[in-house]
Amino acid sequence: MDDVKALVKNELGKFLDYIEKQNTNFYSYRDYLNACLYLGLDMNEEKNRYPHDFKRWHDIRIDEYRSAKALKDEQERKEFYDKFAAVANKYLSLEYDKKSVYMSIIAKNPSELITEGDALHHCVGRMNYDQKFAREESLIFFIRMKEKPEVPFVTIEYSPSKRRVLQCYGDHDTKPDDGVIEFVHKKWLPYANRKLKQLAA
């Protein structure tokens, strides 16, 4: 709304005549203007500000805007996935698969967080855990039964800066049984912290 007002503040009468003659309205013009600005068009040019056939050019610009935004969103998504994967690869050595019925696996991409959250009915697939992971603020590890490595079981949020477990939950945010807790805190955590120390060296 403010963009439209700023654009036509010195020619309000002309603008009102234009939208009436073009049989359009303020909201359609606002959408057109937003698309043009996103596309980097010079709105000081008369042909852009007041196109001869508004409906036709409105539809063209909106279509161009959607295509450009989809491309940008896809590029940003790819960059984010690449960044997430790089962090996962950096901390891959913190995975644990030694003498135990349990094992720990680091999340490899944001989609795995969504799958985990959906399967265990908690919020790891939402609430910006993927963003925190990509920034290395906290890492997500999946605890699995070694005989069922593909089946979601328990999820851990781990802070590499504090070197401690922030959260450890099973299905519906339930506390895991004592065997899992012992594995996480007595086996995996000391191991992960040793590996983290080696990474920092």
C-alpha positions in Angstrom: 0.0 0.0 0.0 2.8 2.4 0.9 4.6 1.6 -2.3 1.6 2.6 -4.4 1.1 5.8 -2.4 4.7 6.7 -2.8 4.6 6.0 -6.6 1.5 8.1 -7.4 1.6 10.8 -4.6 2.2 13.6 -7.2 -0.4 12.3 -9.7 -3.2 10.8 -7.6 -5.9 12.1 -10.0 -4.2 10.6 -13.0 -3.8 7.3 -11.1 -7.5 7.2 -10.1 -8.5 7.9 -13.7 -6.2 5.2 -14.9 -7.5 2.4 -12.7 -11.1 3.5 -13.6 -10.5 3.4 -17.3 -8.6 0.1 -17.1 -11.6 -1.3 -15.1 -9.3 -2.5 -12.3 -8.8 -1.6 -8.7 -6.2 -0.5 -6.1 -5.4 -4.1 -4.9 -4.8 -5.4 -8.4 -2.5 -2.5 -9.1 -0.7 -3.1 -5.8 0.0 -6.7 -6.8 1.2 -5.6 -10.2 3.5 -3.0 -8.6 4.9 -5.5 -6.1 5.7 -7.9 -9.0 7.4 -5.1 -11.0 9.5 -4.0 -8.0 10.5 -7.6 -7.4 11.5 -8.0 -11.0 13.6 -4.8 -10.8 11.6 -2.8 -13.3 11.9 1.0 -13.4 8.6 2.3 -12.3 9.5 5.9 -13.3 8.9 4.8 -16.8 5.4 5.6 -18.0 5.0 2.3 -19.8 5.7 0.4 -16.6 3.7 2.7 -14.3 0.6 2.9 -16.6 0.7 0.0 -19.1 -1.6 0.5 -22.1 -3.5 -2.8 -21.4 -3.3 -3.2 -17.6 -4.9 -6.6 -17.3 -2.6 -8.2 -19.9 0.5 -6.7 -18.3 -0.7 -7.4 -14.8 -1.0 -11.1 -15.7 2.4 -11.1 -17.5 4.2 -9.5 -14.6 2.5 -11.7 -12.0 3.5 -14.8 -14.0 7.1 -13.5 -14.3 7.2 -12.8 -10.6 6.0 -16.2 -9.6 8.5 -17.9 -11.9 11.4 -15.7 -10.6 10.4 -16.2 -7.0 10.1 -20.0 -7.4 13.5 -20.1 -8.9 14.9 -18.0 -6.1 13.2 -20.1 -3.5 14.5 -23.3 -5.0 18.0 -21.8 -5.1 17.8 -20.7 -1.5 16.4 -24.2 -0.6 19.3 -25.9 -2.3 21.8 -23.6 -0.6 20.3 -24.3 2.8 20.3 -28.1 2.1 23.9 -27.9 1.1 24.8 -26.0 4.2 22.9 -28.4 6.4 24.7 -31.4 4.8 28.0 -29.7 5.3 27.4 -29.4 9.0 26.2 -33.0 9.2 29.3 -34.1 7.5 31.5 -32.0 9.8 30.1 -33.8 12.9 29.7 -37.2 11.3 32.3 -38.7 13.6 30.0 -38.1 16.6 27.8 -40.9 15.4 28.1 -44.0 17.6 27.7 -47.6 16.7 29.6 -49.6 19.2 28.8 -52.2 21.9 25.2 -51.5 22.6 21.7 -52.4 21.4 21.4 -48.7 20.5 23.2 -46.5 18.0 23.2 -42.7 17.3 22.9 -41.2 13.8 23.2 -37.5 12.9 20.4 -35.9 10.8 21.7 -35.6 7.2 19.1 -33.2 5.8 16.1 -31.2 6.9 13.7 -33.7 5.5 14.9 -36.3 8.0 13.9 -33.9 10.8 10.4 -33.7 9.4 10.1 -37.5 9.0 11.4 -38.0 12.6 9.0 -35.4 14.0 6.0 -36.9 12.2 6.9 -40.4 13.2 7.4 -39.5 16.9 4.8 -36.8 17.1 7.1 -34.1 18.3 8.3 -30.8 17.0 11.8 -31.5 15.7 10.6 -31.1 12.1 9.3 -27.7 13.0 10.3 -24.8 15.3 13.4 -23.9 13.4 15.5 -26.9 14.5 16.8 -27.1 11.0 18.0 -23.5 11.1 19.7 -24.0 14.5 21.4 -27.1 13.0 22.7 -25.2 10.0 24.1 -22.5 12.2 25.7 -25.2 14.4 23.8 -23.9 17.5 22.5 -27.4 18.2 22.7 -30.7 16.4 20.0 -33.4 16.1 20.9 -37.0 16.6 18.6 -40.0 16.2 18.9 -42.8 18.7 17.9 -46.1 17.0 17.6 -49.7 18.0 20.6 -51.3 16.2 18.4 -54.1 14.8 16.0 -51.4 13.5 18.2 -48.6 12.2 15.5 -47.1 10.0 12.8 -46.9 12.6 12.5 -43.5 14.5 12.9 -44.2 18.3 14.4 -41.4 20.3 15.5 -37.9 19.3 18.4 -35.9 20.9 19.2 -32.2 20.6 22.9 -31.7 21.4 24.7 -28.4 22.0 28.3 -28.5 20.5 29.2 -25.3 22.4 28.0 -26.5 25.8 28.8 -30.2 25.0 25.6 -31.4 26.6 22.3 -32.9 25.7 19.6 -30.3 25.6 16.6 -32.6 24.9 16.1 -36.3 24.7 12.6 -37.5 23.8 10.7 -40.4 22.5 7.2 -40.7 21.0 4.9 -37.8 22.0 7.7 -36.1 24.0 7.9 -39.0 26.5 11.1 -39.6 28.5 12.9 -42.6 27.2 13.4 -45.6 29.5 16.4 -46.0 31.7 18.4 -48.1 29.2 18.2 -45.4 26.6 19.1 -42.6 29.1 22.1 -44.6 30.3 23.2 -45.1 26.7 22.9 -41.4 25.9 24.6 -40.0 28.9 27.1 -42.8 29.8 28.2 -44.0 26.4 27.2 -41.7 23.6 27.7 -38.3 25.2 31.3 -38.9 26.6 32.2 -40.4 23.2 30.7 -37.4 21.3 32.5 -34.9 23.5 35.8 -36.6 22.9 35.2 -36.6 19.2 34.2 -32.9 19.3 37.4 -32.1 21.2 39.4 -33.8 18.5 37.6 -31.8 15.8 38.4 -28.5 17.7 42.1 -29.4 18.1 
